[in-house]
Amino acid sequence: MAIPLKLSNELVDMARPRAVAEHRSIPKQIEYWARLGKVVEDNPELPVQFIKSTLLATAEADAGQLSEYHIGV
């Protein structure tokens, strides 16, 4: 369910360049930050880059973009 939110101009201004760089809309960039922040809070012992890589891998798997990995090949 989508809920309209009032966000500060400062947050929107911080999100704008990241959204452009990541090819996201500003609302999607802020949503991404919120999702990442939740996972970081739920897993404080894990490095942020590991969490980001895991979220990306999960999204790729959900999109059917898996390939078999061969050790030593």
N, C-alpha and C positions, 0 to 999 in steps of 0.2 A: 504494500500500500504506500503510495507516495504521499508525503505530507509537505506542504509548503513551509519553508523555514526562512527566517530573517537572519542573514549572515552579515558579519561586519565587512565593510569595504576593504579593510586590511587583509582579511582572509581571502577574499575574492582576488585582490591584487597579487597576493602571494601565489595563488593557484594558477593565475593566468599564464605565466611563462612555462610552468611545468605542464599545464594542459596542452599548450601548443607543442612543446617538445615531445610529449608522449602521445600526440594525436588523440586527445580526449577533449570532451567539453569541460568547461569549468565545473559544473555540478558533478560530472563523473570523476574528475580529479579529486574533488573534495570527498566524494564517496570512497574513492580508493584510499585516501589518507585515513579516513575513519575505519575502514576495514583493516588496513595495515596496523593502525594504532591498537585496535582491539586484539589482534593476534599477538602483537608485541606485549601488551599487558597480560595476556593469557599465558605467554611463554617468555618470561623475563630472562631466562637463562640462555636463550638462543640469540645469536647475532642477527641484527636486522637484515643484513644481506642474505643470510641463510633463509630467513622467513620470506623475503621477497622472491628468492629463487624458487622456494617451495610453492608459493602462490602461483608463480608463472608456470611451473611444471604441472600443477593441478589444472590450471586453465587450458594448457596444451593437451593434457590427457582428456579433459572434458570435450575438447574440440576434435578428438580423434587423431591428434598429431603425435602419435607414439611411434617409436622405431625400436627395433630390437637391438640390444647392446651386446656385443661380443667381446669377451675379455681376451686380451692378447692377440687380437686379429687386426 
